[in-house]
Amino acid sequence: MSQSPITSGIQRLWGNSTPAVRIIALTNIIVFAIPALADFVGFRILGISVGNLLLIWGAKDNIAIAAGDQYYRFITMMFLHGGLLHLLFNTIALTSFGSEIERIAGSQRFLGIYFVGGVLGGVASYVFSPNPAVGASGAIFALIGAEIVFIWQNRAVFGDRAKQMLGSVGFTAIANIGIGFSVPNIDNMAHIGGLIGGLACGFCLMPLLVAVASDAGPIRIRQGRPWGWYGVLAVAIAIVAVVMVVVPAVDLG
């Protein structure tokens, strides 16, 4: 029996994914699936469904963060999703953009961009949006920002293809941010914050393509910035400073 185009496309995308991306994607799926199964069979904790309980404990909640010092929510929010479609779209985007970044920069740099950029997305939401939020989309926008930086800083190497590549990735970012402004219940501040975080961390961690002479002719090697991780540390310190001094957005209605 032949597979549907959707099924074969998902299998191909998953088969081409990279190790760290698979771990994050599987974690997201498990965190969504187990509570969904518990809710389906009617399991409750103190009368509250497991899915709702996870959202209560782990979502970005400005009051809980500011008044309860629950800063862990900037991380946990990245592993929670508001529904199956939300999870599906983010998983597809993660395996697509994330695998590309992990192949180019390596697993450690991919994780640095993903989590630092994702936390910045959560902090941007904390500062500008009073609403609770969940999802990996801020971290995914960080990956998009990192890819933009990689193409831009190596545009001389890519030549005529650079404009087309930048146009494609840039259009994806702009189109999704545009959708976020027009569709309710989308945390566009997390998207924009994640994109900015990805641009900053990408500048620090994405490699430069350098031509090196060899017996077989010039070859291109990937050269990292020696101060790259210090730059990411500076971004992380700036994020912490912002959280410590700002007053979060609060819904006064």
Backbone bond lengths (Angstrom), bond angles and torsions (degrees), N, CA, C in turn:
res aa  C-N    CA-C-N  psi(-1)  N-CA   C-N-CA  omega(-1)  CA-C   N-CA-C  phi
1 M - - - 1.466 - - 1.523 108.63 -
2 S 1.305 117.23 127.94 1.459 121.02 -178.30 1.523 109.89 -76.40
3 Q 1.339 114.93 147.98 1.453 120.52 -179.49 1.521 110.14 -83.02
4 S 1.330 115.38 155.97 1.455 119.97 175.61 1.532 108.77 -71.68
5 P 1.337 117.81 155.96 1.468 119.81 178.52 1.525 112.27 -58.18
6 I 1.338 116.91 -34.70 1.464 119.63 -179.55 1.523 110.23 -66.71
7 T 1.349 115.96 -47.14 1.461 119.76 -179.20 1.522 111.68 -62.96
8 S 1.318 116.58 -45.09 1.465 119.54 -179.84 1.523 111.26 -66.46
9 G 1.333 115.70 -35.26 1.466 119.05 178.39 1.521 111.66 -65.97
10 I 1.342 117.25 -42.24 1.458 121.21 178.03 1.527 110.67 -64.25
11 Q 1.331 116.72 -42.79 1.463 120.21 179.30 1.528 111.06 -63.19
12 R 1.318 116.37 -40.71 1.460 119.60 179.25 1.533 110.84 -65.64
13 L 1.342 116.14 -42.28 1.460 120.82 179.43 1.520 110.62 -63.43
14 W 1.333 116.47 -43.34 1.459 120.83 179.76 1.529 110.73 -68.21
15 G 1.330 117.15 -39.81 1.454 120.54 179.13 1.507 113.04 -63.81
16 N 1.332 117.36 -28.51 1.458 121.61 179.61 1.525 113.05 -91.09
17 S 1.329 117.15 0.96 1.461 120.10 -177.42 1.527 110.75 -76.57
18 T 1.324 115.62 165.03 1.459 122.62 -174.59 1.541 110.31 -106.13
19 P 1.350 117.63 165.18 1.476 120.47 -169.83 1.525 115.58 -57.62
20 A 1.334 118.38 -52.00 1.468 119.91 -177.66 1.516 111.26 -65.51
21 V 1.329 116.29 -36.81 1.465 120.47 176.86 1.519 110.30 -61.39
22 R 1.320 117.24 -43.66 1.467 120.27 -179.99 1.521 111.43 -62.71
23 I 1.317 116.93 -40.35 1.467 120.08 179.97 1.521 110.57 -62.65
24 I 1.327 116.56 -46.25 1.471 119.80 179.87 1.523 110.27 -64.86
25 A 1.327 116.76 -45.24 1.464 120.18 -179.14 1.531 111.17 -62.08
26 L 1.335 116.90 -44.19 1.464 120.01 178.82 1.522 111.33 -64.22
27 T 1.327 116.83 -38.46 1.460 120.19 177.04 1.520 110.35 -61.32
28 N 1.323 116.89 -45.44 1.466 121.03 178.16 1.530 110.91 -59.05
29 I 1.329 115.61 -43.68 1.467 120.36 -178.15 1.529 110.80 -65.90
30 I 1.331 116.76 -43.67 1.463 120.69 -179.46 1.528 110.93 -65.62
31 V 1.332 116.33 -43.41 1.463 120.62 179.55 1.523 110.88 -61.65
32 F 1.327 116.85 -31.30 1.468 120.21 177.19 1.525 111.49 -82.37
33 A 1.329 117.06 -41.86 1.460 120.80 -169.60 1.530 112.80 -73.02
34 I 1.321 118.36 -42.07 1.466 119.91 -176.75 1.529 111.66 -64.02
35 P 1.333 119.73 -48.70 1.470 118.39 175.55 1.531 112.64 -62.62
36 A 1.345 117.15 -36.30 1.467 119.38 178.84 1.523 110.46 -62.95
37 L 1.340 116.65 -40.59 1.458 120.20 177.71 1.524 110.88 -66.42
38 A 1.334 116.78 -42.03 1.463 120.53 178.09 1.529 110.91 -61.94
39 D 1.324 116.38 -41.13 1.463 119.94 177.74 1.520 110.75 -65.44
40 F 1.331 117.09 -37.45 1.466 121.61 -178.51 1.531 111.60 -63.29
41 V 1.330 116.18 -38.50 1.471 119.50 -178.81 1.520 112.01 -87.86
42 G 1.344 115.84 0.67 1.459 119.49 175.22 1.511 115.90 86.59
43 F 1.343 117.36 14.75 1.462 120.29 179.37 1.525 109.92 -72.28
44 R 1.316 116.77 134.83 1.459 122.38 -179.45 1.521 110.31 -132.25
45 I 1.335 115.96 152.00 1.454 122.87 172.76 1.524 107.50 -120.20
46 L 1.320 115.82 114.69 1.471 121.45 -176.47 1.533 110.91 55.19
47 G 1.331 115.10 34.70 1.453 120.76 178.08 1.511 114.69 79.29
48 I 1.331 117.74 5.22 1.470 121.61 -177.98 1.524 108.31 -113.38
49 S 1.340 116.84 136.81 1.458 120.00 178.49 1.521 110.03 -63.44
50 V 1.334 116.27 151.26 1.462 121.07 -177.79 1.525 111.17 -63.12
51 G 1.340 115.98 -40.05 1.463 119.67 179.20 1.517 111.66 -61.06
52 N 1.335 116.77 -46.46 1.466 120.09 179.05 1.523 111.33 -65.98
53 L 1.329 116.55 -35.41 1.458 120.45 -179.84 1.531 110.87 -64.70
54 L 1.335 115.79 -41.52 1.463 119.11 176.79 1.524 111.56 -61.69
55 L 1.319 116.40 -40.94 1.463 119.86 178.18 1.526 110.71 -64.68
56 I 1.340 116.18 -40.07 1.465 120.10 178.75 1.521 110.38 -63.21
57 W 1.322 116.98 -41.62 1.466 120.91 -176.71 1.529 113.71 -80.46
58 G 1.353 117.05 -31.23 1.456 118.28 -167.45 1.507 117.86 -116.27
59 A 1.324 118.73 -13.39 1.460 120.49 -177.57 1.522 111.44 -69.24
60 K 1.322 115.73 158.80 1.463 119.06 171.38 1.517 107.97 -68.83
61 D 1.318 115.41 114.41 1.457 122.47 -179.52 1.527 106.87 -129.54
62 N 1.319 117.01 110.70 1.462 120.93 -171.51 1.526 113.06 -58.79
63 I 1.343 116.96 -41.37 1.456 119.81 -178.88 1.526 110.57 -66.71
64 A 1.325 116.36 -44.17 1.464 119.97 -179.63 1.521 111.03 -62.74
65 I 1.323 116.96 -37.58 1.460 120.29 179.90 1.523 110.69 -70.96
66 A 1.328 117.06 -48.58 1.465 121.04 -174.97 1.524 112.16 -72.07
67 A 1.342 116.57 -44.03 1.460 119.99 -175.50 1.520 112.26 -88.73
68 G 1.330 117.22 -31.26 1.458 120.74 -176.09 1.507 115.02 -104.78
69 D 1.352 117.35 2.21 1.472 122.04 -179.48 1.535 111.51 55.24
70 Q 1.318 116.78 35.92 1.468 120.94 -178.37 1.530 110.35 -91.44
71 Y 1.334 114.48 64.60 1.459 120.41 -174.93 1.527 112.44 -69.52
72 Y 1.318 117.14 -18.30 1.462 120.73 177.74 1.524 111.68 -57.76
73 R 1.337 117.24 -20.78 1.462 121.10 -177.66 1.533 112.21 -63.35
74 F 1.320 118.11 -25.26 1.465 120.22 177.13 1.529 110.89 -65.52
75 I 1.335 116.68 -23.09 1.465 121.26 175.80 1.525 110.66 -92.40
76 T 1.321 117.02 -50.17 1.471 119.80 -174.27 1.520 112.37 -62.85
77 M 1.334 116.98 -31.03 1.465 119.19 -179.93 1.529 111.84 -59.68
78 M 1.347 116.73 -26.93 1.461 120.82 -177.61 1.523 112.78 -73.23
79 F 1.334 117.29 -15.88 1.460 121.03 -178.46 1.529 112.71 -104.82
80 L 1.317 117.23 1.94 1.459 121.83 -178.93 1.520 110.11 -110.76
81 H 1.326 116.19 147.86 1.464 121.03 179.62 1.520 110.38 -138.08
82 G 1.331 114.66 148.93 1.451 120.36 -173.37 1.509 115.13 -83.37
83 G 1.316 118.69 -4.99 1.450 121.29 -179.73 1.517 110.45 178.38
84 L 1.327 115.18 173.29 1.466 120.20 -176.00 1.524 111.43 -64.99
85 L 1.331 118.20 -42.39 1.465 120.31 179.76 1.523 111.08 -64.88
86 H 1.323 116.48 -39.87 1.465 121.02 177.00 1.526 110.10 -58.30
87 L 1.329 115.96 -47.08 1.461 120.81 178.10 1.524 111.49 -63.65
88 L 1.326 117.71 -43.13 1.464 121.69 -177.64 1.520 111.45 -62.31
89 F 1.319 117.08 -48.93 1.464 120.56 -178.51 1.529 110.82 -62.85
90 N 1.338 116.49 -42.84 1.465 119.28 -179.55 1.525 112.10 -68.36
91 T 1.331 116.72 -35.07 1.468 119.76 178.76 1.524 110.83 -66.89
92 I 1.318 117.19 -42.00 1.466 120.96 178.03 1.527 110.16 -62.65
93 A 1.345 116.14 -45.99 1.467 119.81 -179.86 1.524 111.28 -64.84
94 L 1.335 116.69 -40.35 1.465 120.53 179.35 1.521 111.55 -62.72
95 T 1.340 117.23 -47.68 1.461 119.66 -177.86 1.523 111.45 -67.84
96 S 1.318 117.38 -27.50 1.463 120.43 179.31 1.530 111.34 -78.23
97 F 1.327 117.08 -63.72 1.458 120.78 -177.22 1.529 111.57 -71.35
98 G 1.330 116.59 -39.65 1.456 119.79 -176.88 1.506 113.11 -64.54
99 S 1.337 116.80 -42.67 1.464 119.65 -179.92 1.528 110.92 -64.06
100 E 1.326 115.58 -36.98 1.473 119.51 178.10 1.529 110.40 -62.83
101 I 1.335 116.13 -46.65 1.464 119.99 -179.50 1.522 111.16 -65.91
102 E 1.332 117.44 -40.49 1.468 119.80 -179.02 1.525 111.10 -66.00
103 R 1.324 117.70 -37.45 1.469 120.06 177.66 1.525 110.90 -65.80
104 I 1.316 116.13 -39.38 1.463 120.04 -176.02 1.526 111.27 -74.83
105 A 1.333 116.65 -46.72 1.459 120.60 -169.45 1.516 114.07 -105.08
106 G 1.336 118.71 -15.16 1.456 121.17 -176.08 1.522 111.29 95.60
107 S 1.321 115.64 162.32 1.463 120.97 -172.99 1.522 112.85 -65.43
108 Q 1.331 117.78 -42.44 1.462 119.73 -176.77 1.523 111.01 -64.38
109 R 1.321 117.22 -45.37 1.462 120.10 -179.70 1.530 110.74 -68.55
110 F 1.320 116.58 -37.40 1.466 119.32 175.18 1.522 110.41 -57.85
111 L 1.336 117.39 -47.26 1.458 121.11 -178.87 1.528 111.24 -64.44
112 G 1.319 117.09 -38.19 1.462 120.10 177.05 1.514 111.74 -60.90
113 I 1.324 116.31 -46.27 1.469 120.79 179.41 1.525 110.24 -65.19
114 Y 1.326 116.42 -44.26 1.461 121.22 -175.63 1.527 111.41 -62.28
115 F 1.331 116.40 -49.97 1.466 119.03 -173.29 1.526 112.81 -80.62
116 V 1.323 118.65 -42.12 1.466 119.29 178.97 1.531 109.44 -67.20
117 G 1.341 116.58 -43.57 1.461 119.30 177.01 1.514 111.83 -64.59
118 G 1.344 117.13 -39.25 1.455 120.63 179.04 1.515 112.19 -65.59
119 V 1.337 117.01 -40.14 1.465 120.30 177.20 1.523 110.14 -64.32
120 L 1.328 117.89 -41.17 1.462 119.95 177.38 1.521 110.54 -61.09
121 G 1.344 116.69 -37.23 1.459 119.23 175.31 1.515 111.36 -60.98
122 G 1.342 117.20 -43.56 1.453 120.76 177.16 1.517 112.67 -63.69
123 V 1.329 116.57 -38.41 1.464 120.61 179.24 1.526 110.57 -68.04
124 A 1.324 117.34 -38.89 1.463 120.09 176.50 1.527 110.45 -61.46
125 S 1.321 116.66 -40.63 1.459 120.95 175.90 1.523 110.58 -64.24
126 Y 1.308 116.75 -40.56 1.461 123.13 178.58 1.526 111.19 -59.48
127 V 1.320 116.45 -40.83 1.461 121.82 -176.44 1.528 111.59 -77.29
128 F 1.336 117.54 -39.01 1.455 120.06 -169.25 1.531 115.60 -111.05
129 S 1.322 117.88 -15.59 1.463 120.14 -177.01 1.523 110.35 -123.99
130 P 1.342 118.13 124.83 1.466 119.84 -179.74 1.523 113.63 -79.38
131 N 1.301 117.65 -10.64 1.462 120.92 -172.12 1.528 111.99 -81.51
132 P 1.341 117.37 146.62 1.464 119.82 171.66 1.532 110.02 -59.84
133 A 1.321 116.22 152.95 1.465 119.34 -176.75 1.517 110.58 -148.65
134 V 1.333 115.46 147.45 1.459 122.84 173.19 1.520 108.08 -140.98
135 G 1.333 116.14 163.95 1.457 120.39 173.46 1.516 113.37 123.00
136 A 1.334 114.50 156.55 1.463 122.21 -178.76 1.522 112.39 -92.26
137 S 1.335 117.35 6.03 1.467 118.76 -171.04 1.521 112.61 -66.23
138 G 1.352 118.93 -32.29 1.460 119.42 176.13 1.520 111.47 -61.46
139 A 1.343 116.40 -43.01 1.467 120.85 177.73 1.518 111.46 -67.02
140 I 1.333 117.00 -35.25 1.466 120.66 178.66 1.519 110.33 -67.85
141 F 1.332 117.29 -38.57 1.459 119.73 174.92 1.525 110.91 -64.36
142 A 1.338 117.25 -30.23 1.464 119.90 174.94 1.525 110.79 -63.04
143 L 1.329 116.44 -38.39 1.466 120.33 177.39 1.525 110.79 -65.42
144 I 1.324 116.19 -39.12 1.467 120.03 177.25 1.526 109.59 -62.81
145 G 1.338 117.07 -43.69 1.460 120.30 177.95 1.516 111.96 -60.88
146 A 1.334 117.07 -40.66 1.462 120.62 179.49 1.521 111.31 -64.97
147 E 1.333 116.89 -37.91 1.462 119.20 178.95 1.524 111.21 -67.82
148 I 1.334 116.57 -37.40 1.466 120.02 176.22 1.525 110.12 -59.70
149 V 1.331 116.79 -45.39 1.466 120.88 179.55 1.523 110.82 -61.94
150 F 1.335 116.32 -44.32 1.464 119.80 -178.55 1.524 111.34 -59.68
151 I 1.322 116.99 -45.94 1.463 120.27 -179.81 1.521 110.41 -65.21
152 W 1.341 117.08 -43.48 1.454 121.53 -176.11 1.525 111.41 -64.69
153 Q 1.330 116.71 -46.49 1.464 118.26 -175.61 1.536 112.36 -74.08
154 N 1.331 116.47 -14.42 1.472 120.62 176.96 1.528 112.05 -115.09
155 R 1.335 116.34 24.65 1.471 120.17 -175.13 1.520 112.30 -63.58
156 A 1.341 116.76 -29.72 1.467 118.67 178.25 1.522 110.79 -66.65
157 V 1.323 116.60 -33.60 1.460 121.13 179.42 1.531 110.34 -72.83
158 F 1.317 116.49 -42.49 1.468 120.48 -178.20 1.527 112.47 -74.17
159 G 1.322 116.83 -20.72 1.465 120.48 176.07 1.522 112.56 63.86
160 D 1.329 115.47 -133.53 1.463 120.54 -175.83 1.524 112.49 -63.57
161 R 1.321 117.19 -23.17 1.472 119.87 -179.14 1.521 112.28 -72.94
162 A 1.340 117.28 -20.06 1.461 120.33 -174.19 1.520 111.88 -60.05
163 K 1.328 117.00 -44.18 1.467 119.67 -178.65 1.515 111.23 -62.53
164 Q 1.326 116.82 -41.68 1.458 120.37 179.18 1.529 110.92 -66.42
165 M 1.325 116.85 -41.70 1.461 120.85 179.94 1.526 110.85 -64.96
166 L 1.327 116.57 -45.61 1.461 120.17 178.23 1.517 111.24 -62.98
167 G 1.330 115.54 -39.71 1.461 119.61 179.42 1.512 111.74 -62.09
168 S 1.326 116.48 -41.47 1.465 120.76 -178.50 1.524 111.50 -66.40
169 V 1.340 116.75 -49.19 1.464 120.00 -178.43 1.527 110.44 -69.82
170 G 1.331 116.38 -41.14 1.461 120.06 179.08 1.523 111.91 -62.68
171 F 1.332 116.25 -40.37 1.464 119.98 177.83 1.526 110.67 -62.22
172 T 1.322 117.17 -40.42 1.463 120.79 178.50 1.519 110.58 -59.24
173 A 1.336 116.63 -44.82 1.468 120.27 -179.50 1.518 111.11 -66.19
174 I 1.329 116.50 -48.63 1.467 120.33 -176.21 1.525 111.05 -66.01
175 A 1.329 116.73 -41.11 1.464 120.39 -179.33 1.521 110.89 -63.68
176 N 1.316 117.51 -43.02 1.464 120.01 -178.65 1.520 111.84 -70.60
177 I 1.318 117.69 -35.85 1.466 119.69 174.75 1.524 109.76 -66.62
178 G 1.341 116.79 -39.42 1.462 119.91 176.33 1.513 112.02 -60.96
179 I 1.324 116.32 -42.39 1.469 120.34 176.61 1.526 109.95 -61.47
180 G 1.329 116.22 -39.34 1.462 120.46 -179.27 1.508 113.15 -62.19
181 F 1.336 117.26 -32.27 1.463 120.38 178.22 1.524 112.43 -77.89
182 S 1.321 116.79 -20.68 1.465 119.97 -175.28 1.520 113.80 -102.63
183 V 1.324 117.85 -15.41 1.460 121.71 -177.68 1.524 108.99 -111.00
184 P 1.331 118.65 129.19 1.466 120.02 -179.88 1.521 111.95 -68.32
185 N 1.329 114.50 159.48 1.474 123.39 175.26 1.526 113.85 68.58
186 I 1.329 117.16 17.41 1.468 120.82 172.72 1.521 107.69 -107.07
187 D 1.324 116.69 127.25 1.464 121.64 -177.54 1.521 109.35 -85.12
188 N 1.333 115.15 85.12 1.457 119.60 -176.00 1.525 111.90 -70.43
189 M 1.328 117.70 -25.02 1.465 119.81 178.35 1.527 110.35 -63.92
190 A 1.339 116.63 -36.08 1.469 119.97 176.27 1.520 110.08 -66.37
191 H 1.334 117.42 -38.12 1.464 120.94 178.18 1.529 110.53 -62.21
192 I 1.324 115.89 -49.05 1.466 120.28 -177.12 1.535 110.17 -66.35
193 G 1.328 116.73 -43.49 1.461 119.51 177.86 1.517 112.04 -62.00
194 G 1.345 116.56 -41.66 1.456 119.94 177.87 1.514 112.09 -63.58
195 L 1.330 116.50 -40.11 1.469 120.57 178.43 1.526 110.80 -62.14
196 I 1.323 116.66 -44.30 1.468 120.48 178.36 1.533 110.34 -63.39
197 G 1.334 115.59 -42.44 1.462 119.03 177.87 1.518 111.91 -62.00
198 G 1.345 116.54 -38.72 1.456 120.36 178.40 1.518 112.48 -67.27
199 L 1.326 116.54 -37.41 1.464 119.90 177.01 1.529 110.45 -63.40
200 A 1.346 115.86 -44.68 1.468 119.94 -178.86 1.523 111.68 -67.81
201 C 1.334 116.95 -49.55 1.467 120.17 -178.99 1.523 111.01 -69.66
202 G 1.336 116.50 -33.59 1.459 120.01 177.48 1.516 111.58 -63.84
203 F 1.333 116.84 -39.39 1.461 120.35 177.58 1.524 110.13 -61.90
204 C 1.328 116.51 -34.82 1.462 120.54 -179.39 1.526 112.84 -77.76
205 L 1.334 117.55 -37.58 1.459 120.94 -166.90 1.523 116.00 -112.13
206 M 1.326 118.63 -24.16 1.465 118.67 -178.41 1.523 110.10 -72.23
207 P 1.325 118.24 136.83 1.473 120.95 -172.23 1.524 113.60 -75.64
208 L 1.310 113.84 156.39 1.457 121.84 170.18 1.525 108.65 -93.75
209 L 1.317 117.07 139.59 1.460 121.62 176.11 1.526 108.30 -90.89
210 V 1.332 115.85 117.39 1.460 121.46 -174.33 1.524 109.28 -120.23
211 A 1.348 116.47 134.22 1.460 121.74 178.12 1.531 109.69 -82.20
212 V 1.333 115.79 128.76 1.471 121.69 -179.86 1.529 108.62 -126.78
213 A 1.321 115.75 136.19 1.468 120.07 -179.65 1.525 110.10 -72.93
214 S 1.325 114.99 142.05 1.468 121.25 175.79 1.522 108.29 -144.71
215 D 1.339 116.75 171.46 1.461 120.95 179.94 1.525 111.31 -61.53
216 A 1.329 116.30 -29.16 1.467 120.26 -179.50 1.521 112.45 -90.05
217 G 1.339 115.68 5.08 1.461 119.49 -177.23 1.513 110.46 109.94
218 P 1.321 117.90 177.32 1.469 120.47 -178.07 1.526 111.76 -65.29
219 I 1.304 114.87 136.42 1.462 120.50 175.88 1.528 108.50 -125.67
220 R 1.310 116.28 157.76 1.459 120.87 179.68 1.524 109.99 -102.20
221 I 1.317 115.39 130.99 1.454 120.54 175.26 1.526 108.66 -119.03
222 R 1.318 115.15 157.87 1.468 120.71 178.43 1.524 108.25 -94.77
223 Q 1.300 115.95 124.38 1.463 121.27 -176.15 1.525 109.10 -120.04
224 G 1.326 115.91 120.01 1.457 120.59 178.81 1.517 111.23 -83.30
225 R 1.310 115.18 160.09 1.466 120.10 175.40 1.528 107.98 -80.29
226 P 1.337 118.60 129.03 1.472 120.40 -176.20 1.526 113.32 -61.94
227 W 1.324 116.61 -25.45 1.467 120.59 -178.73 1.525 111.95 -98.93
228 G 1.340 116.92 11.47 1.453 120.65 -170.63 1.518 114.84 -54.84
229 W 1.330 116.50 -49.63 1.473 118.92 -177.84 1.515 111.94 -69.00
230 Y 1.333 117.49 -29.72 1.463 119.15 174.67 1.529 110.54 -64.87
231 G 1.324 115.51 -36.38 1.458 119.23 176.31 1.518 111.84 -63.74
232 V 1.336 116.33 -42.48 1.468 120.24 177.93 1.523 110.40 -64.83
233 L 1.334 116.75 -38.67 1.464 120.17 176.49 1.524 110.94 -61.16
234 A 1.335 116.47 -39.62 1.465 120.20 177.69 1.530 110.73 -63.37
235 V 1.331 116.57 -40.40 1.470 120.19 176.92 1.521 109.92 -62.52
236 A 1.332 117.14 -43.67 1.464 121.27 -179.66 1.527 110.96 -63.26
237 I 1.322 117.39 -41.36 1.469 120.83 178.41 1.523 110.26 -63.96
238 A 1.333 116.76 -40.52 1.465 120.25 177.62 1.518 111.04 -62.48
239 I 1.341 117.01 -38.89 1.466 120.81 178.22 1.522 110.20 -62.27
240 V 1.330 116.71 -46.26 1.466 120.89 179.31 1.525 110.40 -60.62
241 A 1.329 116.97 -42.65 1.463 120.85 179.86 1.520 111.31 -60.89
242 V 1.339 116.13 -42.08 1.468 119.86 179.16 1.526 110.47 -61.25
243 V 1.336 116.69 -46.35 1.464 120.33 -178.94 1.529 110.91 -62.32
244 M 1.325 117.13 -34.98 1.461 120.40 -177.80 1.517 113.40 -72.25
245 V 1.337 118.45 -28.32 1.466 119.93 -171.32 1.528 114.14 -108.19
246 V 1.335 118.06 -22.71 1.468 117.66 -174.07 1.519 111.19 -84.90
247 V 1.314 114.63 156.41 1.462 121.76 170.30 1.518 107.08 -96.27
248 P 1.326 118.27 123.27 1.459 119.29 -175.87 1.530 112.43 -69.98
249 A 1.321 114.63 159.95 1.463 119.76 175.65 1.529 109.34 -67.44
250 V 1.325 115.62 135.83 1.456 121.35 -179.25 1.522 108.94 -131.70
251 D 1.316 116.22 136.34 1.454 121.61 178.36 1.524 109.23 -80.03
252 L 1.329 115.50 109.24 1.464 121.10 -177.00 1.527 112.39 -90.09
253 G 1.347 114.86 -1.13 1.473 118.21 -179.35 1.499 111.84 -79.56
